[in-house]
Amino acid sequence: MIGEERRAPGGGPMSVSQIEHELARLRMNDDGTVGLRSSVLNLIVVTDEDAAPNVTRSVSELAERYPSRAIVLISDPDEPEGDVDVRLSAFCSLRGGASAQVCAEQVTIHAQGPPARHLESLAGPLLISDLPAVLWYPGAFSPSSPEFAGMVALADRLILDSAASGDCERSLREIAYLLDDPATPAVGDLQWVALSAWRSLASEMFSAPERVSELERLREVEVQHAPDGECRALLFAGWLASSLGWEPLGAEGTERGRELRFSASSGDVTVSMSPVSPDARFRRVFLRSDSYDFEVARSRELTEARTSVSRGGETIVERTVHLGPSDLGALLGEELRYRGRDDVYEAAVRSAVEALSA
């Protein structure tokens, strides 16, 4: 693929018709032909000034795989003076040997003061009506705010980051609240996506016929994570509990972190979470049953994970797998693949919140 990024000069406020006209101009080639608009979805992003460069870069990098009309809203509602600045860009490319160019579009709106409190009025008129709308909050979110409710009303899918606020327990409770509201669209969580490989690796260790019954005999689970990796640890615990039918008994802080207790059909299970990893949000998972020890551990280089199954101190099975990219763009790209509700994720959130509340 050969591509180029095109930007409109200047900025300032623009009407919807002016924006559409300028986007069409950006798709125009040197020979006067107009590149096709290649959009599979509307991607609406709500962010702030500090996070905007990284967020915008991630959106631009996804233009090839998930061409969209991206509407990036940089919100600063605390400014006393109201102001709206609009900047436009397009990424145009030749694909598959075709002679016609196809283009993905990005509208970046910096809203200050009162306009930032009504972002839905800025984003709504710019949506392509026959395409699904995905709303992404890469930072903190507040379900109780009118601005959040107005934006969610535009969306067919909502992507959040439960770790963004720094208060994981509160974020998971707020997400559980959203999940119980029938007006909320399907919800995705970048922390859950980051656990995909770990969940698969943990499941595979029990896939052998002689070990599948050990799931019912689990007694202890230990998760080692970074201080900012607690959401992943709680979601992992919630996933185990909801998948295996564990009932929450309680939660408490410990010298090493946090401990959740569950009741299973064959006895009680303890899940210990320790923020001892200095460089990986999710470092190690250790599961112990009556007869086996199961472990998934990230390598020092962070790009690989080793799984092992032991019995009586002797390793029976061991393998190393590549984990793949886990940067912001990669996680967002994975989330954009989905359209409907993720029942497994929703059950994991509810189980984690129930355990914290027991």
Disulfide bonds with the S-S distance in Angstrom:
Cys92-Cys103 2.11
Cys168-Cys231 2.11
